[in-house]
């Protein structure tokens, strides 16, 4: 959060994954790991199976179709990306314009969290990277994905106010969501 306001250093995707692992969909972890490693060095992708074994994820995953699909989406498979976009659009029809510009990485990041706190962490990573549409999609998805009314309203405020990440309204919406979870 401090990095978003220009103070301190940011965190990496891998650090967020480690911190929020119990709050992330296990089927999506291989794709996230692939994205985290690919951001640094593609040759490190061979470490993905070792990471999954050490985290005891391979037995839990049983290589389900969803796992394979989400890795394909993160890799840029347009057919799978289209299916994921359709899934989101069925739940949130107003996401149509944001989904036009969403890539596989964004879809994986939006669909992976299974808790509002993890959704916020991924949203903040997107904000630090300047990915406005990803921040707004996180906000919109969070406004329908989680049951508590206050959390839903706070996520919705991010969607509505973060067309410009440097605006006062966006910063206030992110700060309120942050304080809600802290």
Secondary structure, 3 states (H helix, E strand, C coil): CCCCCCCCCCCCHHHHHHHHHHHECHHHHHHHHHHHHHHHCHHHHHHHHHHHHHCCHHHHHCCCHHHHHHHHHHCCCHHHHHHHHHHHHHHCHHHHHHHHHCCHHHHHHHHHECCHHHHHHHHHHHHHCCCHHHHHHHHHHHHHHCCCHHHHHHHHHHHHHCCCCCCHHHHHHHHHHHHHHC
